[in-house]
């Protein structure tokens, strides 16, 4: 399963748990292979689709090989080829294909997948031994060969969990040993030889099954460890990006965040045909405030004004950022010039009323001619088309701000005209 299709790693699963289970799997002869319950459930959930597809693909290949043994049936027992065709093509193949089709169409649990794998091999083994029952020696030897191949298919290709592999192996071996006893075609030495071959094949394929399942779980743990690390790194990068887009003094977005947001909103309003307004806000007499009360008090003024600007926003898409120094910028998607002026006036009044924090004991003495903080605002708006440039809108708002500064401060202006004058 591709990594992009996997769910995020649950919060309860950490690197310590993964490291502990990885170490446990590296210990030789360590059984059982199962993880603790929550981890085992996650493992089965994530490998379910991949394992099911593997069973379908390997099952199709195995049933093709099973049917190809018709050639051997014809060569060693031509008189039984009709029965062989009926059993292989008329009974076993349709049953297996129907089961594989169901597996392909709908997901099933890990236990159901394992039960299918062992049932598949038991059915094929039973069919093979039935075909060669009471046959002559060469046909009986073919039955032994097919049993060996079935054990290889079940334990190393279909690869059920160890309990299912062990159960299927015991059943198949038991049926074959019973087959040897009932055929009466071999001497005792030959029976022991064939039985030994099947027994050792069963043992080796079970060991291979255990090794493959261990490596599969070990590989999955390494994959999970990488996902946890990437997920942690992604969260850290997200936090770093958030910090890089935030003004550390005021806590609102900074100039870089403003530029990103302007690009996003501009694309939106061009597509929807809406208006967008920009309000440039500059703190009046800020240098005098800094000189009179000190930079710490000036910082408190900027923090207070940033909060007031946030309170002035009307809609979710409205955006405010610190543009630089004592200057702020407000983006108002869906607002024409009139709406932009109304927002700017609300900002101006709020700052005039509450924009200057109280002077504390640690601040410098209050000069007689100090001017309390107010703001000047420049407003511009446009209904942009595909060829318009957002920079021209910002330049127009900046020109309006310059006009407000030139005509007395503490007021709202639009490009080329004084829209509102309000002095304390």
C-alpha positions as CSV (number, residue, x, y, z in Angstrom):
1,X,0.0,0.0,0.0
2,X,1.5,3.4,-0.9
3,X,2.3,5.7,2.0
4,X,-0.1,8.3,0.7
5,X,-2.9,5.9,1.3
6,X,-2.1,5.2,4.9
7,X,-3.8,6.9,7.8
8,X,-1.8,9.1,10.1
9,X,0.0,7.1,12.9
10,X,-2.2,7.1,16.0
11,X,-1.1,9.4,18.9
12,X,-0.7,6.4,21.3
13,X,2.0,4.8,19.0
14,X,5.4,6.3,19.7
15,X,9.0,5.5,18.7
16,X,9.6,3.8,22.1
17,X,6.9,1.2,21.4
18,X,8.1,0.6,17.9
19,X,11.7,0.2,19.1
20,X,10.6,-2.3,21.8
21,X,8.7,-4.4,19.3
22,X,11.5,-4.2,16.7
23,X,14.0,-5.4,19.3
24,X,11.7,-8.3,20.3
25,X,11.4,-9.5,16.6
26,X,15.2,-9.5,16.3
27,X,15.5,-12.1,19.1
28,X,16.0,-15.6,17.6
29,X,13.2,-18.1,18.2
30,X,11.0,-15.4,19.8
31,X,7.4,-16.5,19.6
32,X,4.6,-15.5,19.3
33,X,5.1,-13.0,16.5
34,X,1.9,-11.1,17.4
35,X,2.2,-7.6,18.7
36,X,0.3,-6.2,21.7
37,X,-3.4,-5.9,20.9
38,X,-3.7,-2.3,19.7
39,X,-0.6,-2.6,17.6
40,X,-1.7,-5.9,16.2
41,X,-5.0,-4.4,15.2
42,X,-3.3,-1.6,13.4
43,X,-0.9,-4.0,11.6
44,X,-3.8,-6.2,10.4
45,X,-5.8,-3.1,9.3
46,X,-3.0,-1.6,7.3
47,X,-1.8,-4.9,5.6
48,X,-5.4,-6.2,5.0
49,X,-5.8,-4.9,1.4
50,X,-2.2,-5.8,0.3
51,X,-2.5,-9.3,1.8
52,X,-5.8,-9.9,0.2
53,X,-4.5,-8.9,-3.2
54,X,-1.5,-11.1,-2.7
55,X,-3.8,-14.1,-1.9
56,X,-5.8,-13.4,-5.0
57,X,-2.8,-13.2,-7.3
58,X,-1.0,-16.2,-5.8
59,X,-4.2,-18.2,-5.7
60,X,-4.8,-17.6,-9.4
61,X,-1.3,-18.7,-10.2
62,X,-1.5,-21.8,-8.0
63,X,-4.9,-22.9,-9.4
64,X,-3.4,-22.6,-12.9
65,X,-0.5,-24.9,-11.9
66,X,-3.0,-27.2,-10.2
67,X,-4.9,-27.5,-13.5
68,X,-1.7,-28.0,-15.5
69,X,-1.2,-31.3,-13.7
70,X,-3.8,-32.6,-16.1
71,X,-0.9,-33.2,-18.4
72,X,0.7,-35.5,-15.9
73,X,-2.6,-37.2,-15.2
74,X,-3.0,-37.9,-18.9
75,X,0.6,-39.2,-19.2
76,X,0.6,-41.5,-16.2
77,X,-3.0,-42.5,-16.0
78,X,-4.8,-41.8,-19.3
79,X,-7.8,-44.0,-18.3
80,X,-8.5,-41.6,-15.4
81,X,-8.1,-38.3,-17.4
82,X,-11.9,-37.8,-17.5
83,X,-12.2,-38.0,-13.7
84,X,-9.2,-35.8,-13.4
85,X,-10.8,-33.1,-15.6
86,X,-14.0,-33.3,-13.7
87,X,-12.3,-32.9,-10.3
88,X,-9.8,-30.3,-11.3
89,X,-11.8,-28.2,-13.8
90,X,-15.3,-29.0,-12.7
91,X,-15.1,-29.0,-8.9
92,X,-11.9,-27.4,-7.5
93,X,-11.3,-24.7,-10.0
94,X,-14.9,-23.2,-9.9
95,X,-14.9,-23.3,-6.1
96,X,-11.5,-21.6,-5.8
97,X,-12.3,-19.0,-8.5
98,X,-15.5,-18.1,-6.7
99,X,-13.7,-17.6,-3.4
100,X,-11.0,-15.5,-5.1
101,X,-13.7,-13.4,-6.8
102,X,-15.3,-12.7,-3.4
103,X,-11.9,-11.8,-1.9
104,X,-11.3,-9.4,-4.8
105,X,-14.7,-7.7,-4.5
106,X,-14.9,-7.1,-0.7
107,X,-12.5,-6.8,2.1
108,X,-12.5,-9.5,4.8
109,X,-10.7,-9.8,8.2
110,X,-7.2,-11.3,8.6
111,X,-8.6,-14.4,10.1
112,X,-10.9,-15.0,7.1
113,X,-8.0,-14.5,4.8
114,X,-6.0,-17.1,6.7
115,X,-8.9,-19.6,6.8
116,X,-9.2,-19.2,3.0
117,X,-5.5,-20.0,2.5
118,X,-5.5,-23.2,4.5
119,X,-9.0,-24.3,3.1
120,X,-7.6,-23.7,-0.4
121,X,-4.7,-26.0,0.2
122,X,-6.7,-28.6,2.0
123,X,-9.2,-28.8,-0.8
124,X,-6.5,-29.1,-3.5
125,X,-4.7,-31.7,-1.4
126,X,-7.9,-33.7,-0.9
127,X,-8.7,-33.6,-4.6
128,X,-5.2,-34.7,-5.5
129,X,-5.2,-37.7,-3.2
130,X,-8.7,-38.7,-4.2
131,X,-7.6,-38.7,-7.9
132,X,-4.6,-41.0,-7.2
133,X,-6.2,-43.3,-4.7
134,X,-5.7,-46.9,-5.7
135,X,-3.6,-45.8,-8.7
136,X,-0.3,-47.4,-9.7
137,X,3.0,-46.3,-8.3
138,X,3.9,-43.5,-10.8
139,X,0.6,-41.8,-10.2
140,X,1.0,-42.1,-6.4
141,X,4.5,-40.4,-6.7
142,X,2.8,-37.5,-8.6
143,X,0.4,-37.2,-5.7
144,X,3.4,-36.8,-3.3
145,X,4.9,-34.2,-5.6
146,X,1.6,-32.2,-5.7
147,X,1.3,-32.4,-1.9
148,X,4.9,-30.9,-1.6
149,X,4.0,-28.1,-4.0
150,X,0.8,-27.3,-2.1
151,X,2.7,-27.0,1.1
152,X,5.1,-24.6,-0.6
153,X,2.3,-22.6,-2.0
154,X,0.4,-22.3,1.3
155,X,3.3,-21.5,3.6
156,X,5.5,-19.3,1.4
157,X,3.2,-17.8,-1.3
158,X,-0.2,-17.4,0.3
159,X,1.6,-16.9,3.6
160,X,-1.1,-17.2,6.3
161,X,-0.3,-16.5,9.9
162,X,1.7,-19.2,11.6
163,X,-1.3,-20.8,13.4
164,X,-3.2,-21.2,10.1
165,X,-0.1,-22.5,8.3
166,X,0.6,-25.0,11.0
167,X,-3.0,-26.2,11.0
168,X,-3.1,-26.5,7.2
169,X,0.2,-28.3,7.1
170,X,-0.8,-30.8,9.8
171,X,-4.1,-31.6,8.0
172,X,-2.4,-32.0,4.6
173,X,0.4,-34.2,6.0
174,X,-2.1,-36.3,7.9
175,X,-4.1,-36.9,4.7
176,X,-1.0,-37.8,2.8
177,X,0.2,-40.2,5.4
178,X,-3.2,-41.8,5.5
179,X,-3.1,-42.0,1.7
180,X,0.2,-43.9,1.8
181,X,-1.2,-46.4,4.3
182,X,-4.3,-47.0,2.2
183,X,-2.8,-47.3,-1.2
184,X,-0.9,-50.6,-0.6
185,X,1.4,-49.7,-3.5
186,X,4.6,-49.2,-1.6
187,X,6.9,-51.2,0.6
188,X,7.4,-50.0,4.2
189,X,10.7,-48.4,3.2
190,X,9.2,-46.5,0.3
191,X,6.3,-45.3,2.5
192,X,8.8,-44.0,5.1
193,X,10.8,-42.4,2.4
194,X,7.8,-40.5,0.9
195,X,6.5,-39.7,4.3
196,X,9.9,-38.3,5.3
197,X,10.1,-36.1,2.2
198,X,6.7,-34.6,2.9
199,X,7.5,-34.2,6.6
200,X,10.7,-32.4,6.0
201,X,9.1,-30.2,3.3
202,X,6.4,-29.3,5.8
203,X,8.9,-28.5,8.5
204,X,11.0,-26.3,6.2
205,X,8.1,-24.5,4.7
206,X,6.7,-23.7,8.2
207,X,10.1,-22.4,9.2
208,X,10.2,-20.3,6.0
209,X,6.6,-19.1,6.8
210,X,7.7,-18.0,10.3
211,X,10.8,-16.2,8.8
212,X,8.8,-14.4,6.1
213,X,6.1,-13.3,8.6
214,X,8.8,-12.0,11.0
215,X,10.5,-10.1,8.2
216,X,7.1,-8.7,7.1
217,X,6.3,-7.4,10.6
218,X,9.9,-6.1,11.0
219,X,9.6,-4.2,7.7
220,X,6.2,-2.8,8.7
221,X,7.7,-1.6,12.0
222,X,10.5,0.2,10.2
223,X,7.9,1.8,7.9
224,X,5.9,2.9,10.9
225,X,9.0,4.4,12.5
226,X,9.7,6.4,9.3
227,X,6.1,7.6,9.2
228,X,6.2,8.7,12.9
229,X,9.4,10.6,12.2
230,X,8.0,12.2,9.0
231,X,4.8,13.1,10.8
232,X,6.7,14.6,13.7
233,X,8.9,16.5,11.3
234,X,5.8,17.7,9.4
235,X,4.3,19.1,12.6
236,X,7.5,20.8,13.5
237,X,7.8,22.3,10.1
238,X,4.2,23.5,10.3
239,X,5.0,25.1,13.7
240,X,8.2,26.7,12.2
241,X,6.2,28.0,9.2
242,X,3.6,29.4,11.6
243,X,6.2,31.1,13.6
244,X,7.9,32.4,10.5
245,X,4.6,34.0,9.4
246,X,3.9,35.6,12.7
247,X,5.0,38.9,14.1
248,X,6.8,38.2,17.3
249,X,5.9,41.5,19.0
250,X,2.2,41.8,18.2
251,X,1.2,38.1,17.6
252,X,-0.5,38.9,14.4
253,X,0.7,37.8,10.9
254,X,3.8,39.5,9.6
255,X,4.7,41.0,6.2
256,X,5.5,37.6,4.7
257,X,2.1,36.2,5.7
258,X,0.4,39.3,4.3
259,X,2.1,38.7,0.9
260,X,1.0,35.1,0.8
261,X,-2.5,36.0,1.8
262,X,-2.8,38.8,-0.7
263,X,-1.9,36.4,-3.5
264,X,-4.5,33.9,-2.3
265,X,-7.3,36.4,-1.9
266,X,-6.5,38.1,-5.2
267,X,-6.9,34.8,-7.1
268,X,-10.2,34.2,-5.2
269,X,-11.8,37.6,-6.1
270,X,-10.6,37.5,-9.7
271,X,-12.3,34.1,-10.0
272,X,-15.5,35.2,-8.2
273,X,-15.7,38.7,-9.6
274,X,-15.9,40.2,-6.1
275,X,-14.4,43.5,-4.9
276,X,-11.4,43.7,-2.6
277,X,-10.3,46.6,-0.4
278,X,-7.0,47.4,1.2
279,X,-6.6,49.6,4.3
280,X,-3.1,50.9,5.1
281,X,-2.8,51.9,8.8
282,X,0.0,54.0,10.3
283,X,0.4,55.0,13.9
284,X,0.6,58.8,14.3
285,X,3.4,60.4,16.2
286,X,4.9,57.0,17.1
287,X,8.4,58.4,17.2
288,X,7.4,61.0,19.7
289,X,5.6,58.3,21.8
290,X,8.8,56.2,21.8
291,X,11.0,59.2,22.7
292,X,8.6,60.3,25.5
293,X,7.9,57.0,27.2
294,X,10.6,54.6,25.9
295,X,10.6,51.7,23.5
296,X,8.9,49.3,25.9
297,X,5.9,51.5,26.1
298,X,6.0,51.9,22.3
299,X,5.9,48.1,22.0
300,X,2.8,48.1,24.2
301,X,1.1,50.6,22.0
302,X,1.8,48.5,18.9
303,X,0.4,45.4,20.7
304,X,-2.7,47.3,21.8
305,X,-3.4,48.6,18.3
306,X,-2.9,45.1,16.8
307,X,-5.6,43.8,19.1
308,X,-7.9,46.6,18.2
309,X,-7.3,45.9,14.5
310,X,-8.3,42.3,15.0
311,X,-11.4,43.3,16.8
312,X,-12.4,45.5,13.8
313,X,-12.5,42.7,11.4
314,X,-16.1,41.8,10.1
315,X,-15.8,38.4,8.3
316,X,-13.8,35.3,8.4
317,X,-11.7,36.2,5.3
318,X,-10.8,39.6,6.6
319,X,-7.1,39.7,7.3
320,X,-4.8,42.0,9.3
321,X,-1.0,42.0,9.4
322,X,1.9,44.1,10.6
323,X,3.3,45.7,7.5
324,X,6.5,47.0,9.1
325,X,7.5,49.3,12.0
326,X,4.4,51.1,13.1
327,X,2.4,50.4,9.9
328,X,-0.3,47.7,9.5
329,X,-2.3,46.5,6.5
330,X,-5.9,45.2,6.4
331,X,-7.3,43.1,3.5
332,X,-11.0,43.1,3.0
333,X,-12.2,40.6,0.3
334,X,-15.8,41.2,-0.8
335,X,-15.6,44.9,0.2
336,X,-15.9,47.9,-2.1
337,X,-14.5,51.4,-1.3
338,X,-17.4,52.4,0.8
339,X,-17.2,49.3,3.0
340,X,-13.5,49.7,3.3
341,X,-13.8,53.3,4.5
342,X,-16.4,52.1,7.1
343,X,-13.9,49.5,8.5
344,X,-11.1,52.1,8.4
345,X,-13.2,54.6,10.3
346,X,-14.0,51.9,12.9
347,X,-10.3,51.3,13.3
348,X,-9.5,54.9,13.7
349,X,-12.2,55.5,16.4
350,X,-11.2,52.4,18.4
351,X,-7.5,53.4,18.4
352,X,-8.4,57.0,19.3
353,X,-10.5,55.8,22.3
354,X,-8.4,52.8,23.5
355,X,-5.1,52.7,21.5
356,X,-2.8,54.2,24.2
357,X,-2.1,51.8,27.2
358,X,-2.0,53.3,30.6
359,X,1.4,54.8,31.7
360,X,2.8,52.6,34.4
361,X,5.2,53.5,37.2
362,X,8.2,52.3,35.3
363,X,7.5,54.5,32.3
364,X,9.1,57.9,31.7
365,X,7.4,61.0,33.2
366,X,4.5,62.3,31.1
367,X,5.6,65.3,29.0
368,X,3.2,68.2,28.8
369,X,3.1,68.3,25.0
370,X,2.8,64.6,24.3
371,X,0.2,63.4,21.7
372,X,-1.6,60.2,22.5
373,X,-1.5,57.5,19.8
374,X,-3.9,57.7,16.9
375,X,-3.9,56.2,13.4
376,X,-4.1,57.5,9.8
377,X,-5.7,55.2,7.3
378,X,-5.5,55.0,3.5
379,X,-8.2,53.0,1.7
380,X,-8.3,51.7,-1.9
381,X,-10.6,49.1,-3.5
382,X,-11.0,47.4,-6.9
383,X,-13.0,44.7,-8.7
384,X,-10.0,43.1,-10.3
385,X,-9.8,41.4,-13.7
386,X,-7.3,38.8,-14.9
387,X,-4.9,41.5,-16.1
388,X,-4.9,43.6,-12.9
389,X,-2.0,43.7,-10.5
390,X,-2.5,43.6,-6.7
391,X,0.5,45.9,-6.4
392,X,-1.4,48.7,-8.0
393,X,-4.1,48.4,-5.4
394,X,-1.6,48.4,-2.5
395,X,0.2,51.4,-4.0
396,X,-3.2,53.3,-4.2
397,X,-3.9,52.6,-0.6
398,X,-0.4,53.7,0.4
399,X,-0.9,56.9,-1.6
400,X,-4.1,57.5,0.3
401,X,-2.3,56.9,3.6
402,X,0.3,59.5,2.6
403,X,-2.5,61.9,1.9
404,X,-4.0,61.3,5.3
405,X,-0.6,62.0,6.9
406,X,-0.1,65.2,4.8
407,X,-3.5,66.6,5.7
408,X,-3.3,66.3,9.5
409,X,-3.3,62.7,10.6
410,X,-6.0,60.8,12.6
411,X,-8.2,60.5,9.5
412,X,-9.2,58.2,6.7
413,X,-8.5,59.0,3.1
414,X,-9.0,57.4,-0.3
415,X,-6.7,58.0,-3.3
416,X,-6.8,61.6,-4.5
417,X,-9.5,62.8,-2.0
418,X,-10.0,63.3,1.7
419,X,-12.9,61.2,2.6
420,X,-13.2,61.8,6.3
421,X,-11.6,64.1,8.8
422,X,-12.1,63.5,12.5
423,X,-9.9,65.1,15.1
424,X,-10.0,64.6,18.8
